[in-house]
Amino acid sequence: MPAEWEPHRGTWLTWPRPDGISFPGKYEPVPGVYGALIRELITVEEVHLNVWNAEMADWVRSFLNTERIPVDRIFLHHFPAYEPWCRDHGPIFLVRESNGQRERAVVDWDYNAWGGKYPPFDLDDAIPRHVARLRNLPLFSPGIVMEGGSVEVNGRGTLLTTEACLLNPNRNPNLSKSEIETYLREFLGVTQILWLGEGIVGDDTDGHVDDLCRFVSPDTVVTVVEKDTTDENHAPLAENLKRLLAMKDQAGNPLRIVELPMPRRMEHEGQRLPASYANFYIANGLVLVPTYQDPNDPRALEILRREFPDRRVVGIDSSQLIWGLGSFHCISQQEPR
């Protein structure tokens, strides 16, 4: 599995349904957030949209036209999914060099909507198979539950994940930690697996790593920390930082660790939302960062601009999207060249 910063052919998104469960009573502003993302993405790569049916496709085309978003690099596919979280139900692409040729394949992990929380999910689970057929790529099906947001790779052999998610009995209750590691090695081509502990409060995925800690280069991670000792995120994030300080990459070298702040507590109707600056998405020459109308927005952008000196780092307001309990990385899936 290549690192996210390696060259993309395009980005896959699943357009959210108005009658889906991700944005109850809050759907109206969500297409505008997608439009803002797509407007930036098409300047650097193709955008592929999974849509529910022909009626939705017509609506999306009309929306893009109204927003004056050029459509020449946007491709719509009638691949229906109930909810929009393409990072988790979308295809995981693999690459290899063979006889001077670059070959690609797709891994199709089982998807059960984060431990069966939001049925039905059979259509979402089928998305990787649709994409593999479209691209005429080999398809590998491990037969175990895994989501794209639960793993983070540096493209050199090291993978980051969390115990809270991958060891949760609502995923693969019959597999041990070592057995799960074997699947990761065999199907993603990694050699070093690093385990963090708990996720952030409000994350209904049971602790996805893409809200916590992200590789920004082969030897560097950014990780979120909460300085307020009275905040319930302080202790688990401090524990994750402590673990990171002791970790080594695939070559036995320590990681370079950069701390990212957390936005202030966000709630909707008494529910804490999993707002995190770590949920950014890396595209060709571009990094799209969720912002939250928060005093820490400029600081988070400044830190990421230092770590991505050769890419344009753009903050986009994710305040309306986070009500669905995810942000930009959660809705996107990269397709490498």
Order of alpha helices (4+ residues) and beta strands (2+ residues): beta-alpha-beta-alpha-beta-alpha-beta-beta-alpha-alpha-alpha-beta-beta-beta-alpha-alpha-beta-beta-beta-alpha-beta-beta-beta-beta-beta-alpha-beta-alpha-beta
